[in-house]
């Protein structure tokens, strides 16, 4: 037997020993995976499309947005759910991109369009609830809307505001918030 054949034979024996040792180490291992789920009949049908719901502030003067914290315009809107089955509450949770100067406001994400720069020092605020005073921020705040007994639809009122974060400059302002709904 040549030296190469002896080396190859040794490598095979060592590999076989390592395989046997590793096989023995894993043969006694086990894991139990537990699955839990609740399947519910709770559903509602939103009346808005997958494109979302638009809130148009139209034109707002920079004079109304001259100082940080000024709200230049408010717009009320309602999101409606219909065909609700076995739903007592709808929990709405907000998320989105926070403004760099006001973490409780949603950022102006408008981009330069041709020669027109986006407005600066403006952001969007969002409130909800029965009295429209509960803030929904980009950080993931939640609010609960309660269904009337026996009701199959729900109107959820909201109030959006265009707020200054400093002395505003003219230009387009756009932004968005994501509202996720959970049925209870």
Secondary structure, DSSP 4 states (H G I P E B T S, - for coil): --HHHHHHHHHHHHHHHHHHHHHHHHHT--------------EEEESSBTTB---------GGGGSSTT-EEEEEEEEEEEEEEES-SEEEEEEE-PBPSS-TTSEEP----BTTBPPPEEEEEEEEETTTT-EEE-TTT-EEEEEPPTT-S-EEEEEEEEEEEEEEEESS------EEEEEE-
